[in-house]
């Protein structure tokens, strides 16, 4: 299971690296004017698509942090349930009880870290938009 998680994390970290490599390898034309770039950008917009990175209700970073907070919260709640079930069926075995308590503790720590990360990101984004 640990090997699967390591492979998953490595794959997720590889995606931005590949995207940067592809964008650096793509030739940039020098004859493109600024107005044609914005015309092309505006032609790709659809209804409900966020138009800003930082500010506004539908900004990209707020959407990303909200989705990540939801995922982390959902995983932490599932781990709390899993730890509770392990604790219930431990049958008095000290190793099983300790492992279940550790699972519950790490799930609670995960929820706290997720909430603090969300608060920090919200504070930074609010500060960037205000200035």
Secondary structure, DSSP 8 states (H G I E B T S, - for coil): -HHHHHHHHHHHHHHHHHHHHHHHHS---TT--HHHHHHHHHHH--TT----SSSSTT-HHHHHHHHHHHHHHHHHHHHHHHHHHHHHTSTT-HHHHHHHHHHHHHHHHHHHHHHHHHHHHHHHHHHHHH-
